[in-house]
Amino acid sequence: TFITMGTRLSRPLQYSCHEIAHTWTPSCSAGALDVGASCLVQSLKIYSSVYLLSEAAKGKLPSLERITKIVRGIVQSSTFLSYNAFGFVWGHCFVRFLLGFSNFWTVAFLPGWLCSFLSILVERKGRRGQLATYVTNVASESLFNSLHKKGFVPKMKYGDIFLFSISTSILLYLYKKIPTTNEATFTIFRKIIGTGEGFNSEEDISPISSPSAPATTPEGEPSLVNILLHLKHPTCKHQHSCVIATAKSFMKPFIFGLCGRILLSLYRLIRKTRMDKTKQFSTITNLGLPLFLGSFGLISKASLCAARWGHGKDSPWHGAVAGFLGGLSISFYRNTSIALYSFWKSVEILVSFLHSKGSLPTIPLFTELLYATSTATLFHIATLEPHHLKKSYWTFLNQITGNKISEVNRVLIDYEYNTQASKLLTFKPVFKPDKISDRLLALLPTLGFAI
């Protein structure tokens, strides 16, 4: 049961932080600084690329004031991330010092929460929401994988499709409901289904063709060509007919997705030159991503136009229906990460919208608390269940910590708690006999550690 498991995992571990956490050095300060320094170097590389690419995408030469702002942003973001990494090791040692012991919950989660809450305060406020959404997305996926593998939660066969459809339903509703926004997600909608599908006042208009674009031939008889080229509802803001607008909403994202797929495949082929030729061809010609993007645009746009013809006016609720139907297109490119990120992004924007309307109360430091809790969950899973993490995120953690996250004494934790912390990797640290306790010294032969 949960109670029995919780009691067993709460049993104190009478080992030093050197014996469990920073196994590469007996010094707490040196251990924290090693991780912090490694993360600072990697952070400067990562954020320099992110900020510079973001600036280059604007297509104009930055002013001296703008350059200064970019440099400050790089330094601030790098300080935040390196402080988060430094604080994780420092937090473990600090918590153990206060309690006098460690257990399954204080090895990673509690110190991870403390350091994450303090570090996010270093980052500028404009980025905290994005970071909270990202880590919540990764943490929820990792936590679900952990609970599912343990048999605590079932796995829905089409859960990712349903979740994505709900998310795009909320997002497209808000896209049509909110007058102005700089939200990046809505920029994607503008590119796929057009800027005209954004906020619009609701007016009762009869479903007739536009006077400027007649749906009949000069002789007054219906013409299929005119219907295809000109017919649109008066509330439709797209330039051409509904049919052409729908076709464009399919073609643009489809071509974009196809180009992206080809470039990504070529990059992978360059890195794996010995791949089987048949597999190489199937990788390049895989149309899952372009069909997903294209069909999302097609279904969403067609649904919006059809709703205007049937309802006689435009409405944000049309966006909710069109978004749900368009979300089914992820069937071509099923991806749990995309579905989860879309869900948490929709929750973030919906909460922000309801808060602006006064429908939700203000919770002080909500974003910071969410970031701290989600990151602590990731630290806990990365330390004690790394096999449940996404491979890309595990690689990222090793990169920024100089592989120190892999040097936690998971074998000892498995011995004490009968867990599977060392399932992904079995790292066996080498200790100096005079730097460890008699208890661990006696266990070395049993654990298979060298001296």
Long-range contacts (C-beta under 8 A, 24 or more apart in sequence): 8-417, 9-103, 9-104, 9-105, 9-417, 10-103, 10-104, 10-105, 11-103, 11-104, 11-416, 11-417, 12-101, 12-102, 12-103, 13-101, 13-102, 13-103, 13-107, 13-413, 13-416, 14-101, 14-437, 14-439, 15-102, 15-412, 15-437, 15-439, 15-440, 16-96, 16-436, 16-437, 17-92, 17-93, 17-96, 17-102, 18-435, 18-436, 19-409, 19-412, 19-431, 19-436, 19-437, 19-440, 20-92, 20-102, 20-107, 20-408, 20-409, 20-412, 20-413, 21-89, 21-92, 21-93, 21-107, 21-408, 21-409, 22-89, 22-93, 22-404, 22-407, 23-407, 23-408, 23-409, 23-429, 23-431, 24-404, 24-407, 24-429, 26-432, 26-435, 28-89, 28-90, 28-93, 31-89, 31-93, 31-404, 32-86, 32-87, 32-89, 32-90, 32-93, 33-86, 34-402, 34-404, 35-85, 35-86, 35-88, 35-89, 35-401, 35-402, 35-404, 36-82, 36-83, 36-85, 36-86, 36-89, 37-82, 38-85, 38-400, 38-401, 38-402, 38-404, 39-81, 39-82, 39-84, 39-85, 39-86, 39-400, 39-401, 40-78, 40-79, 40-82, 42-399, 42-400, 43-77, 43-78, 43-79, 43-81, 43-82, 43-400, 44-74, 44-78, 46-78, 46-81, 47-73, 47-74, 47-77, 47-78, 47-81, 48-74, 51-77, 73-124, 76-122, 76-123, 76-124, 77-123, 77-124, 77-127, 79-122, 80-119, 80-120, 80-122, 80-123, 81-119, 81-400, 83-115, 83-118, 83-119, 83-122, 84-115, 84-116, 84-119, 84-120, 84-375, 85-400, 85-401, 86-115, 87-111, 87-114, 87-115, 87-116, 87-118, 87-119, 88-112, 88-115, 88-379, 89-404, 90-115, 91-115, 104-384, 104-413, 104-417, 104-419, 107-380, 107-383, 107-384, 107-413, 108-376, 108-379, 108-380, 108-382, 108-383, 108-384, 109-376, 109-377, 109-379, 109-380, 110-376, 111-379, 112-375, 112-376, 112-377, 112-378, 112-379, 112-380, 113-372, 113-373, 113-375, 113-376, 114-372, 116-371, 116-372, 116-375, 116-376, 116-379, 117-368, 117-369, 117-371, 117-372, 120-367, 120-368, 120-371, 120-372, 121-368, 128-367, 128-368, 128-371, 129-348, 129-367, 131-371, 132-348, 132-367, 132-368, 132-370, 132-371, 132-374, 133-341, 133-344, 133-345, 133-348, 134-341, 135-371, 135-374, 135-375, 135-378, 136-344, 136-370, 136-371, 136-374, 137-337, 137-340, 137-341, 137-344, 138-374, 138-378, 138-390, 138-393, 139-374, 139-375, 139-377, 139-378, 139-381, 140-340, 140-344, 140-374, 141-336, 141-337, 141-340, 141-390, 142-377, 142-378, 142-381, 142-388, 142-389, 142-390, 142-393, 143-377, 143-381, 145-388, 146-381, 146-385, 146-388, 149-388, 160-330, 160-334, 160-335, 160-336, 160-339, 161-327, 161-328, 161-330, 161-331, 161-334, 161-339, 163-339, 163-340, 163-342, 163-343, 164-327, 164-330, 164-338, 164-339, 164-342, 164-343, 165-323, 165-324, 165-325, 165-326, 165-327, 165-328, 165-330, 166-324, 166-327, 166-343, 166-346, 167-327, 167-339, 167-342, 167-343, 167-345, 167-346, 168-296, 168-300, 168-323, 168-324, 168-326, 168-327, 168-342, 168-346, 169-319, 169-320, 169-321, 169-323, 169-324, 169-327, 170-320, 170-323, 170-346, 170-347, 170-349, 170-350, 171-323, 171-342, 171-345, 171-346, 171-349, 172-300, 172-319, 172-320, 172-322, 172-323, 172-326, 173-316, 173-317, 173-319, 173-320, 173-323, 174-316, 174-319, 174-346, 174-349, 174-350, 174-353, 175-199, 175-319, 176-200, 176-314, 176-315, 176-316, 176-318, 176-319, 177-316, 177-319, 177-353, 178-353, 183-349, 185-345, 185-349, 191-252, 191-253, 192-249, 192-252, 192-253, 192-293, 192-296, 192-297, 192-300, 193-249, 193-297, 193-300, 193-301, 193-304, 194-237, 194-238, 194-245, 194-249, 194-301, 196-236, 196-237, 196-238, 197-237, 197-301, 197-304, 197-319, 200-235, 200-237, 200-314, 202-313, 202-314, 202-315, 203-235, 203-313, 203-314, 204-312, 204-313, 205-233, 205-234, 205-235, 205-312, 205-313, 206-234, 206-312, 207-233, 207-308, 207-309, 207-310, 207-312, 208-233, 208-234, 209-233, 209-234, 210-234, 210-236, 213-241, 232-305, 233-305, 233-308, 233-309, 235-308, 235-313, 235-314, 236-305, 236-308, 242-302, 242-305, 242-309, 245-301, 245-305, 246-298, 246-301, 246-302, 246-305, 247-298, 249-297, 249-298, 249-300, 249-301, 250-294, 250-295, 250-297, 250-298, 250-301, 251-294, 252-297, 253-290, 253-293, 253-294, 253-296, 253-297, 254-290, 254-291, 254-293, 254-294, 254-297, 255-290, 256-290, 256-293, 257-289, 257-290, 257-291, 257-292, 257-293, 257-294, 258-287, 258-289, 258-290, 260-289, 260-290, 261-286, 261-287, 261-288, 261-289, 261-290, 287-332, 288-332, 288-333, 289-332, 289-333, 291-329, 291-332, 291-333, 292-329, 292-330, 292-332, 292-333, 293-329, 295-326, 295-329, 295-332, 296-326, 296-327, 296-329, 296-330, 297-326, 299-325, 299-326, 299-328, 299-329, 300-325, 300-326, 337-390, 383-408, 383-410, 383-421, 384-410, 384-413, 384-419, 384-421, 385-419, 385-420, 385-421, 385-423, 386-421, 386-423, 386-424, 386-425, 387-420, 387-423, 387-424, 394-424, 411-447, 411-448, 411-449, 412-440, 412-443, 412-447, 415-443, 415-446, 415-447
